[in-house]
């Protein structure tokens, strides 16, 4: 397995509210995009990533071998992290209103389990085709699915950044879960909206088509997002499935 990641402040923000976590020993990879005044978004995203990491390190994943068990495991994980963020807000007044998105990939055997809360995404690239696995939890996506607006209108809608689910936003948190079979040569890409919101799926696909190393791919993707304005923090993880990975 070839894995790389990159996070960048972008061109217009004065600090980075994104965070990412790579846990190759546990086959868990995740990004978070925090929201909140002052530096609270940064606190939310880091709290979430650190909280998930602690949970995975202290609760064995060995028994989670199907979708039902994966949901049970990570639902407990996200509930715990949600509680931790709410506790921080209770203790520190300046963090009131903070929250964070999460997108996570768990790769086991021949299977990708992808999950998300908010508008951070998991993609799967296979033989020149890029497919978004997760579905954004945004106001605009609700309008789009209901047929109220078109895809072109969604890209410029004034409320396109309004998210409908986030860790820390409510007493209860709910993720969506997806299961995908994997093949050798597949690339899993996890990103915050500072990447896909800036360059879109076509921009991502163009860089993946170039067949760079995963580290070079991350570098090129972040550079492209910044070249197009870099209006948000940018975070990306790229994971390439190589010979032998599917036998683990």
Secondary structure as the mmCIF struct_conf table of DSSP 4:
data_model
#
loop_
_struct_conf.conf_type_id
_struct_conf.id
_struct_conf.beg_label_comp_id
_struct_conf.beg_label_asym_id
_struct_conf.beg_label_seq_id
_struct_conf.end_label_comp_id
_struct_conf.end_label_asym_id
_struct_conf.end_label_seq_id
STRN STRN1 UNK A 2 UNK A 8
BEND BEND1 UNK A 11 UNK A 12
BEND BEND2 UNK A 14 UNK A 15
STRN STRN2 UNK A 18 UNK A 23
TURN_TY1_P TURN_TY1_P1 UNK A 24 UNK A 27
STRN STRN3 UNK A 28 UNK A 35
TURN_TY1_P TURN_TY1_P2 UNK A 37 UNK A 39
HELX_RH_AL_P HELX_RH_AL_P1 UNK A 40 UNK A 58
BEND BEND3 UNK A 59 UNK A 59
TURN_TY1_P TURN_TY1_P3 UNK A 62 UNK A 63
BEND BEND4 UNK A 66 UNK A 66
HELX_RH_AL_P HELX_RH_AL_P2 UNK A 67 UNK A 91
HELX_RH_3T_P HELX_RH_3T_P1 UNK A 93 UNK A 95
TURN_TY1_P TURN_TY1_P4 UNK A 96 UNK A 97
STRN STRN4 UNK A 99 UNK A 108
TURN_TY1_P TURN_TY1_P5 UNK A 109 UNK A 110
STRN STRN5 UNK A 111 UNK A 117
BEND BEND5 UNK A 118 UNK A 119
STRN STRN6 UNK A 121 UNK A 126
TURN_TY1_P TURN_TY1_P6 UNK A 127 UNK A 128
STRN STRN7 UNK A 129 UNK A 132
BEND BEND6 UNK A 134 UNK A 134
STRN STRN8 UNK A 138 UNK A 138
HELX_RH_AL_P HELX_RH_AL_P3 UNK A 139 UNK A 145
TURN_TY1_P TURN_TY1_P7 UNK A 146 UNK A 147
BEND BEND7 UNK A 148 UNK A 149
HELX_RH_AL_P HELX_RH_AL_P4 UNK A 151 UNK A 156
TURN_TY1_P TURN_TY1_P8 UNK A 158 UNK A 161
STRN STRN9 UNK A 163 UNK A 163
BEND BEND8 UNK A 164 UNK A 164
STRN STRN10 UNK A 167 UNK A 167
TURN_TY1_P TURN_TY1_P9 UNK A 168 UNK A 168
BEND BEND9 UNK A 169 UNK A 172
STRN STRN11 UNK A 176 UNK A 181
TURN_TY1_P TURN_TY1_P10 UNK A 184 UNK A 185
STRN STRN12 UNK A 187 UNK A 191
HELX_RH_AL_P HELX_RH_AL_P5 UNK A 193 UNK A 209
TURN_TY1_P TURN_TY1_P11 UNK A 210 UNK A 211
HELX_RH_AL_P HELX_RH_AL_P6 UNK A 214 UNK A 227
TURN_TY1_P TURN_TY1_P12 UNK A 228 UNK A 229
BEND BEND10 UNK A 232 UNK A 232
STRN STRN13 UNK A 234 UNK A 240
TURN_TY1_P TURN_TY1_P13 UNK A 243 UNK A 244
HELX_RH_3T_P HELX_RH_3T_P2 UNK A 245 UNK A 247
#
